[in-house]
Amino acid sequence: MQSRRSRTGRHEQNDDDEPQARRQKYSARNARAQTDKIVRTTLMRAAQSPPDPATLRPARVVQVFSMYCHVECEGKILLAVMRKTASQMNEGQVVTGDDVKIALLAGAGPGEPQAMIEELLPRRTVLTRALGSAVGGAQQVIVANAGQLLIVASAAEPTTNWGMVDRMIVAAQSGKLVPVVCLNKTDLAQPEDEERLSHYAHLGLPTVRTSVKSGAGLTALRDILRGQVTVLAGPSGVGKSSLIGLLQPGLDIRTAAISGYTGKGRHTTSSARHYHLDLGGGGGGEVIDTPGVKLLGLWGVRPENLIQFFPDVADETAPAWRVESYRRILETLKPEA
């Protein structure tokens, strides 16, 4: 370790000797301070000239970061920040898929927000998860205004957790999304996988069988995605990115963990991201990829209304595995003693 002798005769460490963790801590702190400064400056500039409501432009949130978001407006992607008053109205939470109204900010420099979110429009659908206890816990909206949830299961490598598929179906229906069950890797499927997929179809749920290896089912999948805003769901390894890559080569869908909440329960960041698809055949589609939907605590579903999401259990025509799914979910909804 290098050191130098000070005027007092003591040896002092060079800056290079400072522990790396400490330097990283200071670096992260400086980055946050710089981000805070940019946001404050943006808000101050915008506050000096309140926008005319007639000049606000419609936009859609396509990705959310800790303090910023990307919005799509008139075919362009803009860096935006939310006005404090609008943030307070919605508890500071803006999510991918939200419809908003923005004011363009004149004179924005490199790295500075180009737009201010002035209004958050009502959500038509939500994909939500509960944090902590499902009864009385906190709510986290993951995606807004999607039309359907594509639940991708794998016949093997990894094998399907059908209980998680049932949980995702409930989460979709409770948020007014249409659940679509996709069984991928059908070249490795077992008879029981086909039986379970057929049972969902019997319940009236859209289903599709696909194989990245053989290309089977891609035409049917295109038809399901065309003209829709679809959230992708399923654990790592089931082939979500591979399927979308076959439909649109070159589209880079990467997954990363979604952070949770701070101690105050405020939403900090989301990796949910929106993509446009060119599906051919006279139309495109849109997908929202987020790894957060693989772990869902159900929000707004209570023990007394869970049965409405299991009509086969209610009329006693459900196979044993569906009854087991119902019982397991019911246990998670019961408040702790």
Secondary structure, DSSP 8 states (H G I E B T S, - for coil): --EEE-TTS-EEE-GGGS-HHHHHHHHHHHHHHHHHHHHHHHHHHHHHS---GGG-EEEEEEEE-SS-EEEEETTEEEEEEE-HHHHHHTTT---BT-EEEEEE-TT--TTS-SEEEEEE---S-EEEEEES-TTT-EEEEEEES-SEEEEEEESSSS---HHHHHHHHHHHHHTT-EEEEEEE-GGG--HHHHHHHHHHHHTT--EEE--TTT-TTHHHHHHHHTT-EEEEE--TTSSHHHHHHHHSTT----------B-TT--B-----EEEEEE--SS-EEEEEE-GGGGS---SS--TTTGGGG-HHHHTT---HHHHHHHHHHHHHHS---
